[in-house]
Amino acid sequence: MMENLNKISFWDSLHKTYPDAVNRFIEWLNEYKKEVSWEVLFLNCAKTDFERKEIKFHDIPIEMQFGILIRFNQEVCKDACQLNYSKSMDLQVTQIFSNLNITESIVAKF
């Protein structure tokens, strides 16, 4: 069973520790949502028009979240973070943002 990364404390903690990396992910995610027509994909999730709301990243199944994070790792991090699928998911996600934070800090110095 996969961990639940929907907990606010997980993402808040990640944002406090790696603010630039998480903000980079949010920017990338907004572009990704446009690319895949996110609203159309999840349009039928609500029972009625009155109940329709924006489906956020943390609202989708954890397996989909992880797939999107893998794509982010491939496209933005250029697979800098070699994921170890035997580790817990929260550790892998933290590793992605940690590596991106380190990479961007190095680039910013030059």
Secondary structure, DSSP 8 states (H G I E B T S, - for coil): ----TT-HHHHHHHHHHSHHHHHHHHHHHHHHHHHTTHHHHTGGGSSSGGG-----GGGS-HHHHHHHHHHHHHHTSTT-S---TTS-HHHHHHHHHHHHHHHHHHHHH-
